[in-house]
Amino acid sequence: MTSTTPAIQVGSLAIATRTSGVCDVGERGVCYEVYELGGRPGFSFIFERGRSDGFSPEDVALFLTITGEVCDAVADYTFTNVTRLSRDFAQGRFAPAFPPRLPAPLRNDATEDARRAQDRAVDAHLP
């Protein structure tokens, strides 16, 4: 079975599958530039901590999972230079691509233990 990577465009969302110099495993990224270098495609991503880099198609396959989703708020971004990219990131331009993650539901062991103890007490009093 083979899988194909969704087409990448500005605004495409990704999740890092390996640690690199610019991303950690599980870190979210968004494509801010699609370019060609030496006749080959390349993709620039900025990650939720503000680190960024360019990726060849092979790098994408090795380091990222492309979700297939596109952040419309970033899809119209035009990259000019890294100074401007850094400023745009600091000013929240890419924030829509990185909404806060919902915390996992808390497991309250004390409440669960109390419920079990109550059930045992009720069961003990049944004929």
DRENTORKOL-3810 file (N, C-alpha, C; in nm, 4 decimals):
REM DRENTORKOL-3810
@n.u->0.0844; n.v->-0.1169; n.w->0.0000; ca.u->0.0000; ca.v->0.0000; ca.w->0.0000; c.u->0.0893; c.v->0.1237; c.w->0.0000
@n.u->0.0570; n.v->0.2201; n.w->-0.0822; ca.u->0.1328; ca.v->0.3441; ca.w->-0.0870; c.u->0.0424; c.v->0.4593; c.w->-0.0502
@n.u->0.1031; n.v->0.5619; n.w->0.0026; ca.u->0.0252; ca.v->0.6817; ca.w->0.0329; c.u->0.0905; c.v->0.7987; c.w->-0.0380
@n.u->0.0106; n.v->0.8950; n.w->-0.0723; ca.u->0.0637; ca.v->1.0118; ca.w->-0.1399; c.u->0.0520; c.v->1.1319; c.w->-0.0477
@n.u->0.1478; n.v->1.2209; n.w->-0.0599; ca.u->0.1448; ca.v->1.3437; ca.w->0.0175; c.u->0.0521; c.v->1.4418; c.w->-0.0531
@n.u->-0.0379; n.v->1.5050; n.w->0.0229; ca.u->-0.1237; ca.v->1.6060; ca.w->-0.0406; c.u->-0.0383; c.v->1.7168; c.w->-0.1026
@n.u->-0.0911; n.v->1.7801; n.w->-0.2047; ca.u->-0.0213; ca.v->1.8923; ca.w->-0.2677; c.u->0.0032; c.v->2.0002; c.w->-0.1630
@n.u->0.1190; n.v->2.0622; n.w->-0.1705; ca.u->0.1563; ca.v->2.1653; ca.w->-0.0737; c.u->0.1427; c.v->2.3018; c.w->-0.1389
@n.u->0.0783; n.v->2.3921; n.w->-0.0678; ca.u->0.0626; ca.v->2.5300; ca.w->-0.1122; c.u->0.0844; c.v->2.6208; c.w->0.0081
@n.u->0.0950; n.v->2.7482; n.w->-0.0157; ca.u->0.1045; ca.v->2.8422; ca.w->0.0960; c.u->-0.0218; c.v->2.8260; c.w->0.1802
@n.u->-0.0014; n.v->2.8075; n.w->0.3094; ca.u->-0.1122; ca.v->2.7839; ca.w->0.4022; c.u->-0.1304; c.v->2.6383; c.w->0.4385
@n.u->-0.0619; n.v->2.5458; n.w->0.3680; ca.u->-0.0731; ca.v->2.4029; ca.w->0.4016; c.u->-0.0196; c.v->2.3781; c.w->0.5419
@n.u->-0.0924; n.v->2.2975; n.w->0.6166; ca.u->-0.0536; ca.v->2.2658; ca.w->0.7540; c.u->0.0221; c.v->2.1345; c.w->0.7586
@n.u->0.1171; n.v->2.1272; n.w->0.8505; ca.u->0.2005; ca.v->2.0085; ca.w->0.8648; c.u->0.2267; c.v->1.9822; c.w->1.0128
@n.u->0.2667; n.v->1.8595; n.w->1.0406; ca.u->0.3082; ca.v->1.8206; ca.w->1.1757; c.u->0.4439; c.v->1.7524; c.w->1.1622
@n.u->0.5391; n.v->1.7950; n.w->1.2444; ca.u->0.6729; ca.v->1.7371; ca.w->1.2393; c.u->0.6699; c.v->1.5939; c.w->1.2924
@n.u->0.7296; n.v->1.5036; n.w->1.2163; ca.u->0.7363; ca.v->1.3632; ca.w->1.2581; c.u->0.8743; c.v->1.3269; c.w->1.3108
@n.u->0.9712; n.v->1.4154; n.w->1.2889; ca.u->1.1079; ca.v->1.3967; ca.w->1.3383; c.u->1.1598; c.v->1.5317; c.w->1.3854
@n.u->1.2509; n.v->1.5277; n.w->1.4776; ca.u->1.3160; ca.v->1.6493; ca.w->1.5230; c.u->1.4200; c.v->1.6928; c.w->1.4206
@n.u->1.4232; n.v->1.8222; n.w->1.3942; ca.u->1.5259; ca.v->1.8788; ca.w->1.3061; c.u->1.5801; c.v->2.0034; c.w->1.3752
@n.u->1.6600; n.v->2.0788; n.w->1.3064; ca.u->1.7125; ca.v->2.2018; ca.w->1.3635; c.u->1.6081; c.v->2.3109; c.w->1.3808
@n.u->1.4902; n.v->2.2931; n.w->1.3208; ca.u->1.3869; ca.v->2.3970; ca.w->1.3271; c.u->1.2538; c.v->2.3492; c.w->1.3837
@n.u->1.2415; n.v->2.2206; n.w->1.4107; ca.u->1.1138; ca.v->2.1710; ca.w->1.4633; c.u->1.1362; c.v->2.0503; c.w->1.5534
@n.u->1.0417; n.v->2.0308; n.w->1.6440; ca.u->1.0422; ca.v->1.9158; ca.w->1.7334; c.u->0.9294; c.v->1.8212; c.w->1.6926
@n.u->0.9411; n.v->1.6957; n.w->1.7286; ca.u->0.8369; ca.v->1.5982; ca.w->1.6968; c.u->0.7027; c.v->1.6485; c.w->1.7506
@n.u->0.6014; n.v->1.6455; n.w->1.6654; ca.u->0.4672; ca.v->1.6882; ca.w->1.7038; c.u->0.4408; c.v->1.8366; c.w->1.6876
@n.u->0.5441; n.v->1.9131; n.w->1.6577; ca.u->0.5261; ca.v->2.0578; ca.w->1.6417; c.u->0.4532; c.v->2.0870; c.w->1.5110
@n.u->0.3614; n.v->2.1803; n.w->1.5174; ca.u->0.2828; ca.v->2.2178; ca.w->1.4000; c.u->0.3562; c.v->2.3223; c.w->1.3173
@n.u->0.3381; n.v->2.3144; n.w->1.1862; ca.u->0.3983; ca.v->2.4106; ca.w->1.0952; c.u->0.3002; c.v->2.4497; c.w->0.9865
@n.u->0.3305; n.v->2.5604; n.w->0.9206; ca.u->0.2489; ca.v->2.6066; ca.w->0.8088; c.u->0.3433; c.v->2.6527; c.w->0.6979
@n.u->0.3084; n.v->2.6176; n.w->0.5751; ca.u->0.3880; ca.v->2.6577; ca.w->0.4595; c.u->0.3639; c.v->2.8057; c.w->0.4318
@n.u->0.4738; n.v->2.8821; n.w->0.4212; ca.u->0.4603; ca.v->3.0240; ca.w->0.3902; c.u->0.5183; c.v->3.0596; c.w->0.2537
@n.u->0.5812; n.v->2.9603; n.w->0.1866; ca.u->0.6370; ca.v->2.9879; ca.w->0.0548; c.u->0.6566; c.v->2.8573; c.w->-0.0213
@n.u->0.6195; n.v->2.8586; n.w->-0.1479; ca.u->0.6497; ca.v->2.7491; ca.w->-0.2404; c.u->0.7445; c.v->2.8094; c.w->-0.3437
@n.u->0.8580; n.v->2.7446; n.w->-0.3647; ca.u->0.9590; ca.v->2.8021; ca.w->-0.4535; c.u->1.0218; c.v->2.6940; c.w->-0.5402
@n.u->1.1058; n.v->2.7368; n.w->-0.6305; ca.u->1.1822; ca.v->2.6451; ca.w->-0.7142; c.u->1.3292; c.v->2.6837; c.w->-0.7017
@n.u->1.4141; n.v->2.5840; n.w->-0.6817; ca.u->1.5572; ca.v->2.6070; ca.w->-0.6668; c.u->1.6303; c.v->2.5040; c.w->-0.7514
@n.u->1.7030; n.v->2.5493; n.w->-0.8490; ca.u->1.7737; ca.v->2.4563; ca.w->-0.9368; c.u->1.6799; c.v->2.3639; c.w->-1.0128
@n.u->1.5620; n.v->2.4157; n.w->-1.0459; ca.u->1.4645; ca.v->2.3358; ca.w->-1.1196; c.u->1.3865; c.v->2.2374; c.w->-1.0339
@n.u->1.4068; n.v->2.2411; n.w->-0.9025; ca.u->1.3356; ca.v->2.1492; ca.w->-0.8116; c.u->1.2447; c.v->2.2280; c.w->-0.7182
@n.u->1.1299; n.v->2.1712; n.w->-0.6822; ca.u->1.0402; ca.v->2.2421; ca.w->-0.5911; c.u->1.0955; c.v->2.2454; c.w->-0.4491
@n.u->1.0560; n.v->2.3486; n.w->-0.3783; ca.u->1.0912; ca.v->2.3615; ca.w->-0.2368; c.u->0.9760; c.v->2.4264; c.w->-0.1625
@n.u->0.9740; n.v->2.4038; n.w->-0.0322; ca.u->0.8633; ca.v->2.4510; ca.w->0.0501; c.u->0.9200; c.v->2.5076; c.w->0.1794
@n.u->0.8850; n.v->2.6322; n.w->0.2104; ca.u->0.9288; ca.v->2.6942; ca.w->0.3346; c.u->0.8175; c.v->2.6819; c.w->0.4374
@n.u->0.8549; n.v->2.6366; n.w->0.5564; ca.u->0.7604; ca.v->2.6212; ca.w->0.6664; c.u->0.8074; c.v->2.7013; c.w->0.7861
@n.u->0.7113; n.v->2.7593; n.w->0.8570; ca.u->0.7380; ca.v->2.8202; ca.w->0.9862; c.u->0.6609; c.v->2.7388; c.w->1.0885
@n.u->0.7252; n.v->2.7150; n.w->1.2016; ca.u->0.6669; ca.v->2.6290; ca.w->1.3048; c.u->0.6148; c.v->2.7126; c.w->1.4203
@n.u->0.5354; n.v->2.6497; n.w->1.5039; ca.u->0.4634; ca.v->2.7245; ca.w->1.6061; c.u->0.5525; c.v->2.7982; c.w->1.7051
@n.u->0.6791; n.v->2.7646; n.w->1.7138; ca.u->0.7720; ca.v->2.8373; ca.w->1.8020; c.u->0.8494; c.v->2.9455; c.w->1.7266
@n.u->0.8170; n.v->2.9641; n.w->1.5977; ca.u->0.8768; ca.v->3.0714; ca.w->1.5205; c.u->1.0003; c.v->3.0333; c.w->1.4411
@n.u->1.0424; n.v->2.9081; n.w->1.4499; ca.u->1.1584; ca.v->2.8641; ca.w->1.3720; c.u->1.1115; c.v->2.8270; c.w->1.2320
@n.u->1.1988; n.v->2.8496; n.w->1.1321; ca.u->1.1563; ca.v->2.8243; ca.w->0.9942; c.u->1.2721; c.v->2.7714; c.w->0.9113
@n.u->1.2374; n.v->2.7069; n.w->0.7995; ca.u->1.3377; ca.v->2.6566; ca.w->0.7064; c.u->1.2687; c.v->2.6104; c.w->0.5800
@n.u->1.3508; n.v->2.5870; n.w->0.4773; ca.u->1.3022; ca.v->2.5326; ca.w->0.3514; c.u->1.3195; c.v->2.3822; c.w->0.3494
@n.u->1.2284; n.v->2.3143; n.w->0.2811; ca.u->1.2281; ca.v->2.1685; ca.w->0.2730; c.u->1.2160; c.v->2.1253; c.w->0.1276
@n.u->1.2997; n.v->2.0329; n.w->0.0863; ca.u->1.2841; ca.v->1.9689; ca.w->-0.0441; c.u->1.1697; c.v->1.8682; c.w->-0.0318
@n.u->1.1189; n.v->1.8158; n.w->-0.1431; ca.u->1.0156; ca.v->1.7120; ca.w->-0.1328; c.u->1.0631; c.v->1.5923; c.w->-0.0489
@n.u->1.1915; n.v->1.5576; n.w->-0.0597; ca.u->1.2445; ca.v->1.4458; ca.w->0.0198; c.u->1.2476; c.v->1.4812; c.w->0.1683
@n.u->1.2834; n.v->1.6061; n.w->0.1998; ca.u->1.2819; ca.v->1.6510; ca.w->0.3395; c.u->1.1405; c.v->1.6485; c.w->0.3960
@n.u->1.0449; n.v->1.6921; n.w->0.3150; ca.u->0.9050; ca.v->1.6900; ca.w->0.3595; c.u->0.8660; c.v->1.5474; c.w->0.3966
@n.u->0.8980; n.v->1.4516; n.w->0.3095; ca.u->0.8629; ca.v->1.3113; ca.w->0.3351; c.u->0.9319; c.v->1.2581; c.w->0.4605
@n.u->1.0523; n.v->1.3054; n.w->0.4872; ca.u->1.1304; ca.v->1.2562; ca.w->0.6000; c.u->1.0910; c.v->1.3208; c.w->0.7325
@n.u->1.0558; n.v->1.4492; n.w->0.7301; ca.u->1.0356; ca.v->1.5237; ca.w->0.8544; c.u->0.8922; c.v->1.5650; c.w->0.8850
@n.u->0.8042; n.v->1.5648; n.w->0.7854; ca.u->0.6707; ca.v->1.6228; ca.w->0.8060; c.u->0.5592; c.v->1.5308; c.w->0.7599
@n.u->0.4448; n.v->1.5463; n.w->0.8222; ca.u->0.3203; ca.v->1.4913; ca.w->0.7708; c.u->0.2366; c.v->1.6105; c.w->0.7276
@n.u->0.2001; n.v->1.6141; n.w->0.6020; ca.u->0.1135; ca.v->1.7206; ca.w->0.5508; c.u->-0.0293; c.v->1.6770; c.w->0.5794
@n.u->-0.1029; n.v->1.7597; n.w->0.6524; ca.u->-0.2365; ca.v->1.7191; ca.w->0.6976; c.u->-0.3411; c.v->1.7220; c.w->0.5876
@n.u->-0.3154; n.v->1.7987; n.w->0.4817; ca.u->-0.4169; ca.v->1.8163; ca.w->0.3772; c.u->-0.5049; c.v->1.9369; c.w->0.4036
@n.u->-0.4913; n.v->1.9966; n.w->0.5220; ca.u->-0.5677; ca.v->2.1165; ca.w->0.5557; c.u->-0.4881; c.v->2.2401; c.w->0.5151
@n.u->-0.5611; n.v->2.3469; n.w->0.4832; ca.u->-0.4989; ca.v->2.4743; ca.w->0.4474; c.u->-0.5562; c.v->2.5814; c.w->0.5384
@n.u->-0.4684; n.v->2.6603; n.w->0.5969; ca.u->-0.5103; ca.v->2.7738; ca.w->0.6797; c.u->-0.5364; c.v->2.8917; c.w->0.5864
@n.u->-0.6629; n.v->2.9237; n.w->0.5677; ca.u->-0.7004; ca.v->3.0309; ca.w->0.4748; c.u->-0.6385; c.v->3.1653; c.w->0.5135
@n.u->-0.6192; n.v->3.1878; n.w->0.6424; ca.u->-0.5641; ca.v->3.3158; ca.w->0.6881; c.u->-0.4170; c.v->3.3330; c.w->0.6502
@n.u->-0.3499; n.v->3.2235; n.w->0.6167; ca.u->-0.2094; ca.v->3.2291; ca.w->0.5771; c.u->-0.1937; c.v->3.2085; c.w->0.4259
@n.u->-0.2946; n.v->3.1543; n.w->0.3606; ca.u->-0.2858; ca.v->3.1169; ca.w->0.2187; c.u->-0.2499; c.v->3.2331; c.w->0.1274
@n.u->-0.2748; n.v->3.3557; n.w->0.1703; ca.u->-0.2441; ca.v->3.4713; ca.w->0.0856; c.u->-0.1107; c.v->3.5373; c.w->0.1231
@n.u->-0.0320; n.v->3.4724; n.w->0.2094; ca.u->0.0942; ca.v->3.5307; ca.w->0.2548; c.u->0.1957; c.v->3.5362; c.w->0.1409
@n.u->0.2665; n.v->3.6480; n.w->0.1321; ca.u->0.3731; ca.v->3.6635; ca.w->0.0337; c.u->0.5041; c.v->3.6832; c.w->0.1096
@n.u->0.5934; n.v->3.5863; n.w->0.0962; ca.u->0.7228; ca.v->3.5941; ca.w->0.1615; c.u->0.8104; c.v->3.6960; c.w->0.0900
@n.u->0.8767; n.v->3.7825; n.w->0.1686; ca.u->0.9697; ca.v->3.8793; ca.w->0.1099; c.u->1.1115; c.v->3.8555; c.w->0.1609
@n.u->1.1278; n.v->3.8405; n.w->0.2938; ca.u->1.2594; ca.v->3.8130; ca.w->0.3516; c.u->1.2422; c.v->3.7627; c.w->0.4948
@n.u->1.3503; n.v->3.7078; n.w->0.5515; ca.u->1.3393; ca.v->3.6467; ca.w->0.6846; c.u->1.3184; c.v->3.7491; c.w->0.7951
@n.u->1.3654; n.v->3.8699; n.w->0.7761; ca.u->1.3412; ca.v->3.9741; ca.w->0.8764; c.u->1.1924; c.v->4.0040; c.w->0.8851
@n.u->1.1301; n.v->4.0193; n.w->0.7697; ca.u->0.9854; ca.v->4.0450; ca.w->0.7658; c.u->0.9083; c.v->3.9230; c.w->0.8177
@n.u->0.9530; n.v->3.8028; n.w->0.7820; ca.u->0.8883; ca.v->3.6802; ca.w->0.8307; c.u->0.8896; c.v->3.6767; c.w->0.9827
@n.u->1.0033; n.v->3.7061; n.w->1.0414; ca.u->1.0159; ca.v->3.7064; ca.w->1.1875; c.u->0.9241; c.v->3.8108; c.w->1.2505
@n.u->0.9186; n.v->3.9286; n.w->1.1916; ca.u->0.8302; ca.v->4.0340; ca.w->1.2414; c.u->0.6841; c.v->3.9927; c.w->1.2275
@n.u->0.6494; n.v->3.9361; n.w->1.1130; ca.u->0.5106; ca.v->3.8913; ca.w->1.0919; c.u->0.4717; c.v->3.7842; c.w->1.1943
@n.u->0.5643; n.v->3.6928; n.w->1.2212; ca.u->0.5359; ca.v->3.5896; ca.w->1.3206; c.u->0.5131; c.v->3.6540; c.w->1.4578
@n.u->0.6008; n.v->3.7439; n.w->1.4970; ca.u->0.5901; ca.v->3.8106; ca.w->1.6271; c.u->0.4605; c.v->3.8905; c.w->1.6389
@n.u->0.4109; n.v->3.9422; n.w->1.5278; ca.u->0.2872; ca.v->4.0212; ca.w->1.5284; c.u->0.1620; c.v->3.9351; c.w->1.5142
@n.u->0.1794; n.v->3.8016; n.w->1.5120; ca.u->0.0634; ca.v->3.7120; ca.w->1.5111; c.u->0.0087; c.v->3.6762; c.w->1.3745
@n.u->0.0813; n.v->3.7082; n.w->1.2690; ca.u->0.0320; ca.v->3.6804; ca.w->1.1327; c.u->0.0042; c.v->3.5320; c.w->1.1102
@n.u->0.0799; n.v->3.4430; n.w->1.1766; ca.u->0.0640; ca.v->3.2992; ca.w->1.1574; c.u->-0.0164; c.v->3.2329; c.w->1.2688
@n.u->-0.0606; n.v->3.3103; n.w->1.3666; ca.u->-0.1345; ca.v->3.2552; ca.w->1.4808; c.u->-0.2576; c.v->3.1737; c.w->1.4400
@n.u->-0.3319; n.v->3.2125; n.w->1.3360; ca.u->-0.4478; ca.v->3.1309; ca.w->1.2982; c.u->-0.4111; c.v->2.9864; c.w->1.2601
@n.u->-0.2873; n.v->2.9644; n.w->1.2195; ca.u->-0.2439; ca.v->2.8288; ca.w->1.1841; c.u->-0.2133; c.v->2.7451; c.w->1.3084
@n.u->-0.2007; n.v->2.8112; n.w->1.4228; ca.u->-0.1631; ca.v->2.7425; ca.w->1.5456; c.u->-0.2597; c.v->2.7740; c.w->1.6592
@n.u->-0.3869; n.v->2.7361; n.w->1.6434; ca.u->-0.4816; ca.v->2.7638; ca.w->1.7520; c.u->-0.4404; c.v->2.6858; c.w->1.8765
@n.u->-0.4792; n.v->2.7353; n.w->1.9934; ca.u->-0.4446; ca.v->2.6626; ca.w->2.1157; c.u->-0.4978; c.v->2.5196; c.w->2.1101
@n.u->-0.4170; n.v->2.4295; n.w->2.1596; ca.u->-0.4589; ca.v->2.2894; ca.w->2.1635; c.u->-0.5458; c.v->2.2685; c.w->2.2861
@n.u->-0.6512; n.v->2.1913; n.w->2.2694; ca.u->-0.7366; ca.v->2.1595; ca.w->2.3838; c.u->-0.6637; c.v->2.0595; c.w->2.4728
@n.u->-0.6662; n.v->2.0833; n.w->2.6034; ca.u->-0.5993; ca.v->1.9878; ca.w->2.6923; c.u->-0.6756; c.v->1.8553; c.w->2.6953
@n.u->-0.6027; n.v->1.7502; n.w->2.7222; ca.u->-0.6657; ca.v->1.6188; ca.w->2.7357; c.u->-0.7560; c.v->1.6217; c.w->2.8581
@n.u->-0.8669; n.v->1.5493; n.w->2.8531; ca.u->-0.9548; ca.v->1.5463; ca.w->2.9699; c.u->-0.8780; c.v->1.4935; c.w->3.0909
@n.u->-0.9022; n.v->1.5580; n.w->3.2038; ca.u->-0.8364; ca.v->1.5141; ca.w->3.3264; c.u->-0.9038; c.v->1.3888; c.w->3.3803
@n.u->-0.8242; n.v->1.3008; n.w->3.4296; ca.u->-0.8776; ca.v->1.1810; ca.w->3.4927; c.u->-0.8664; c.v->1.2034; c.w->3.6420
@n.u->-0.9790; n.v->1.2095; n.w->3.7074; ca.u->-0.9804; ca.v->1.2369; ca.w->3.8499; c.u->-0.9905; c.v->1.1048; c.w->3.9244
@n.u->-0.8767; n.v->1.0489; n.w->3.9617; ca.u->-0.8735; ca.v->0.9195; ca.w->4.0306; c.u->-0.9474; c.v->0.9237; c.w->4.1635
@n.u->-0.9393; n.v->1.0358; n.w->4.2375; ca.u->-1.0055; ca.v->1.0447; ca.w->4.3671; c.u->-1.1569; c.v->1.0323; c.w->4.3514
@n.u->-1.2123; n.v->1.0981; n.w->4.2501; ca.u->-1.3566; ca.v->1.0899; ca.w->4.2263; c.u->-1.3961; c.v->0.9486; c.w->4.1862
@n.u->-1.3189; n.v->0.8874; n.w->4.0981; ca.u->-1.3479; ca.v->0.7508; ca.w->4.0538; c.u->-1.3371; c.v->0.6527; c.w->4.1701
@n.u->-1.2347; n.v->0.6671; n.w->4.2545; ca.u->-1.2191; ca.v->0.5788; ca.w->4.3706; c.u->-1.3356; c.v->0.5942; c.w->4.4673
@n.u->-1.3811; n.v->0.7170; n.w->4.4863; ca.u->-1.4940; ca.v->0.7407; ca.w->4.5770; c.u->-1.6212; c.v->0.6760; c.w->4.5227
@n.u->-1.6422; n.v->0.6859; n.w->4.3905; ca.u->-1.7609; ca.v->0.6239; ca.w->4.3311; c.u->-1.7574; c.v->0.4726; c.w->4.3481
@n.u->-1.6435; n.v->0.4128; n.w->4.3267; ca.u->-1.6309; ca.v->0.2672; ca.w->4.3433; c.u->-1.6551; c.v->0.2253; c.w->4.4882
@n.u->-1.6014; n.v->0.3019; n.w->4.5815; ca.u->-1.6217; ca.v->0.2702; ca.w->4.7240; c.u->-1.7693; c.v->0.2788; c.w->4.7602
@n.u->-1.8376; n.v->0.3785; n.w->4.7067; ca.u->-1.9811; ca.v->0.3929; ca.w->4.7336; c.u->-2.0577; c.v->0.2750; c.w->4.6740
@n.u->-2.0227; n.v->0.2336; n.w->4.5519; ca.u->-2.0884; ca.v->0.1184; ca.w->4.4903; c.u->-2.0667; c.v->-0.0075; c.w->4.5720
@n.u->-1.9473; n.v->-0.0279; n.w->4.6258; ca.u->-1.9197; ca.v->-0.1466; ca.w->4.7076; c.u->-2.0005; c.v->-0.1434; c.w->4.8376
@n.u->-2.0128; n.v->-0.0228; n.w->4.8963; ca.u->-2.0899; ca.v->-0.0110; ca.w->5.0198; c.u->-2.2361; c.v->-0.0424; c.w->4.9964
@n.u->-2.2903; n.v->0.0046; n.w->4.8856; ca.u->-2.4304; ca.v->-0.0243; ca.w->4.8519; c.u->-2.4465; c.v->-0.1740; c.w->4.8269
@n.u->-2.3550; n.v->-0.2334; n.w->4.7527; ca.u->-2.3619; ca.v->-0.3768; ca.w->4.7236; c.u->-2.3543; c.v->-0.4609; c.w->4.8516
@n.u->-2.2769; n.v->-0.4161; n.w->4.9481; ca.u->-2.2614; ca.v->-0.4901; ca.w->5.0729; c.u->-2.3896; c.v->-0.4942; c.w->5.1528
@n.u->-2.4760; n.v->-0.3946; n.w->5.1372; ca.u->-2.5997; ca.v->-0.3875; ca.w->5.2113; c.u->-2.7179; c.v->-0.4528; c.w->5.1386
@n.u->-2.6964; n.v->-0.4988; n.w->5.0200; ca.u->-2.8031; ca.v->-0.5638; ca.w->4.9447; c.u->-2.8124; c.v->-0.7096; c.w->4.9879
@n.u->-2.9362; n.v->-0.7627; n.w->4.9948; ca.u->-2.9505; ca.v->-0.9039; ca.w->5.0365; c.u->-2.8944; c.v->-1.0005; c.w->4.9360
END
